[in-house]
Amino acid sequence: MADESIAADWPEIEYEECYPVDEDFVAWGNVTSPPLDINKAGAWLLRELPRAAENMCCSCRVRKGRDLMGNPVLLIEFSTSGWSGAESIIGLINRRVDLRHHMLSWRRGGHYVFEVKAPPTRPISEVRKQAWATRRAKYGECGHGGSYAR
């Protein structure tokens, strides 16, 4: 959904037995390491919060929305379910102003909503080209296992 290369130089969270390996995020050093950057912070949230839900007992949903000015955004709904590993990620977000900038709301019970600027839309021709390339890679030149061809 997001351009993965934007936050490529930001550390990935590693997991072991459903917890972040570095729960205190010591590898991040002080709150300005990596350097503060609002766009990279948003891309990092889009990359890491869904990964957290895959590795821990928490949930994450990304959906399209609009900000107050009507601009397209992605809303990340993250629920920690009280899981301490997920709460440590929220602790990291609260320590960094560029990550905290994206926090739209929170409510009791570990429910958070983050707002991230939506990446620019791709032209439909590019989407179709990628879809056919994927089909051909999976099914061969016919695109649909030989059922029909264009």
N, C-alpha and C positions, 0 to 999 in steps of 0.2 A: 504494500500500500504506500509506503513512504520510500524515498530514495535512500537506500541503505548506505550509500557512500558518504552521505552528509555527516553522519555520526560515526564513521568508520574508525576514527582515531580515539573515540571514547571507549572506555573499557566495557567489555561484556560481563554480565554477572554470571559467575560459575556456580553450579549447584551440586550438592552432595547430600543424598538422603533427604530430599525435600527442603533443604535449607540453603541459603547462600553460603558459599565457602567462607567468604570474608564478610561476616554479618555486620561488622562495624565499619566496613568499607575503608579499611586502613590504606589500601592501595590507592585510594583517591587522594590521600594526603589531606591538605587543607581544603577549604571549600572553593578554592579557585583553581584546583587541579583536577581535570583539564581546564584550560582557560574558559571563562564564562562566555557563553554564546547561546542566545535565545533560540536560533534556528536549529543548531545541533542538539540542544536540549530537547526540543520537540521531537526531532527524529529519533533521539535516544529513547524517549518515552514510548514512541510507537514501536520501537524494536524490542525494548526490554520488558514492558509490562505484559504483553501477550506471552512472552517467553516465561515470565514468572508464573503465570497461570498454568502453563504446561508442566512446570516443575514443582509446584507447591499446591497446597490446598487453598487456593484463592481463585477468584474469577476475574475475567477481563473481557470486555466487549468493546469493539470499535465500531462506531457508526457515523454516518455523515450528518452534518448539521449546519447551522448558520450562526454567525456571531451577531452581536447587537446591531452591527452596521449592514447585515445581510450578506457578508462575505462567506464563502464556503469554508468550513472547518471540519476537522475530525474530532469527535468526542470519544474519549477513552474512559469507560466506566470500569473502575478497578475496585474490587471488594476484597479486603484482606481476610475476612471471616475470623479476625482475631489471631490469625496465624503469625507467630512472632517473626518468622523469616520475612513475611510480606510487610509486616510493620517496620522492619529494619529498612526496607526499600523506601517506605514513606518517610522514615527518619532522614535518609539521605536526601530525598526530595526537599524536605523542609530545611535542610542545612544549606542548600544551594539556591540562590536567588533566581538563576536562569531556569531551573527545574520548577521551582515554586511558582514562577510567573505563569505557568500553564495550568495551575490548579484553579478550576472554575468553582468547584463547591466540594464540600464534604459534609457528611452527617454521621451521627452516632452509629456505632457498629462497624466502623472501618470501611465506609463507602465513600469513594472519591470519584470526582469527575474532572478530567483534564481536557483542555481545549488546545488543539494544535492546528496551525494553519494547514489547510489542505494543499497537497501538491497540485501543480497545474494539471489540468485535464489533458489527456493525450488525444490527438486527432483519431477519429473513428477508423480511418484507413490504417493507422499504425496498430490499433487494437486488433483489427481483422487480420492484418498481416501476421501478428504474433500468434493469434488463435490458429490460423492455418499452419503455421510452422510447428506449433505444438501438436496439432492433429497428425501432421505428416510424420513427425518424429515418433509418435505413438502408434499410428496405424499404417504407415507407409505412404506412398505417393498419392493414393486415392483419397486419403484424408478421413475416410470412415470405414476402414476395413473392407473396402471394395463394394460397399452397398450402393454408392453413387459417386460420381466424380464431377468436378466442375471443369 
